[in-house]
Amino acid sequence: MRRSQFTESEILHLLYEASAGVSVAEICRTAGVSLRTFYRWRRRFGGLNAPAVMQMKELAAENARLRGLVSNLFERLRDPGEKELSQAAPAVASSDDRERKQKQAIRSAAEKCGGALTGRFASLRVNP
């Protein structure tokens, strides 16, 4: 994704000018941006001030870091399970066996994450 040539503080200043009564067309013409870009900025940064934008960026970075940790955790869980299935006899596994393996994977993931899974499994709570 391409980076903006404007910083967050500059964008906030342009949005403040618009809320102060300067016409949006005038702001876009002087800043050299399209109306679409301006309205996208207003949708993204609408009523925020500079500290709130910084906090939003920090939260986005933390969210990306946590998503990476969870995906790495699931990759580690998935790899041993595939090896077990490939080394096992070609017999069909029963549904009880599959459920047991899934619960075991959930428990081990929950232990590594401090008792609860994050992301799309946030509602799961596992008590060992």
N, C-alpha and C positions, 0 to 999 in steps of 0.2 A: 504494500500500500504506500502511496506517495505521501511524503510529509508535507504539511502545510508551510507556506512561506511566512505565515503569521504565527506569533506566539499566542499562548492562551491569554496573556494580559492584553495584547493588542486586540484580540477578538472581543474580549470583555469590554474594552474601551469603545469599540465600534457598536456593540450592542447597547452600551450605556448611552451613547449619542442618539441612537434610534429611540430609546425610551425617553430621552430628554426632549424630543420633538423634531429632530433633524429628519428629513425625508430619507427613506430607505434607498431610493434611487440615487440621491446625492451621495450617500455614504458609499454605496457600491461603486459609483463612478470614481470618486476620489481614491478609494482603496484599490480599485482595479479588480473587483471580484464580481461574479454574477449574482443575480437575485437569488438563484437557487442555492448558491453557496452561503449567502447571508442567512437565508431561512433555515438551512441545515444547521448553521452555527447557533441560531436562536433556539432551534429545537433541542440541540445538545447542551448548550450552556445557559439557556433561558434566564432563570432567576438566580444564578450562582454568582458568588463573589470569588475573588482570587484564592483565598484559603480553601474554599469548597472545591474549586477546580483542582487544586493540588491534592486534596484528599481523594478526589475521584480518581486521579491518575495513580496514586499510591494503591488504592483498592484494586484497580484494574491490574496493576503489576503483581500484587499479592495473589489475586485470583488466577492469573496466568501461571504463577509459580506453583500454586496448589493443584491446579489442573494437571500440570506436568508431573507432580509427585504421584497423584492418583493414577494417571495413565501408566507411569512406570511400575506402580504397585500391581496393577491389573496385568501388565505384560509379564511380570515375574510370576504371578499366579497362573497365568494361562500357559506358559511354557512347560512347567513340570506336569501339568495335567495332560498336555498333548503327548509328552513322552510316555506317561503311564499308559495312555490309551493305545499308542502305537506299539508298545512292547507287550501289551496284553494279548491274550488269545483272541482270535477273531470272533469269539462268541458274543452274542448280543448282550449288552449290559441291561440290567433290570432298571425300572424306574426308581426303585428304592435306592439302588446303588448310585444313580445319577443325583438324586436328591441329597444323599449323604455327602457326596463329593462337593456339591454346591454349597451346602451348609458349612462344610469344613473350610472351603475357600472364603466364605463370608466371615467366619469366625477369625481366621488368621488375618484377613484384611482389617477387620475391626480392631484386633489387638494392636496391629501396627499403627493404626490411625487414632488410637486413644479411646476406643470403645464405641465409636460410631463411624459409619462411612459417610463420605461427603459426595457432593455432586448429585447425580440422579438417584442415588441410593440414600439420600440424607434422611429419609423417614425410617430406615432400618436401624434398629437398636439391638445389639447382640450382647447378651450377658453370658460369659463363659461359665 
